[in-house]
Amino acid sequence: MTKKNAEEKLLEKIHQKLSDINTNMLKVFWIVAFFAFLYFGLMLYLLNN
């Protein structure tokens, strides 16, 4: 049972780390998407003037 508990704890730590990475990647995605939206908005504005 001890080995199984140790494996479960290790898997839980790995899951937590992957969840943190996922959260950070989503934040990066939304920041990049925001600036891409601003960039394309500016390009459309400049093309129409």
C-alpha positions, 0 to 999 in steps of 0.5 A: 500500500505504501508504494501505491500511496507514493505513486498517487502522491507523485501523480497528484504533484504532476497533475498540479504542475500540469494544471499550473502550466495550463493556466499560464499558457491560457493567460499567455494565449489571451494576452497574445490574442488581445494584442493581435486584435489591437494590431489587426484593428490598427491595420484596418483603421490605417488601410481605410484612411 
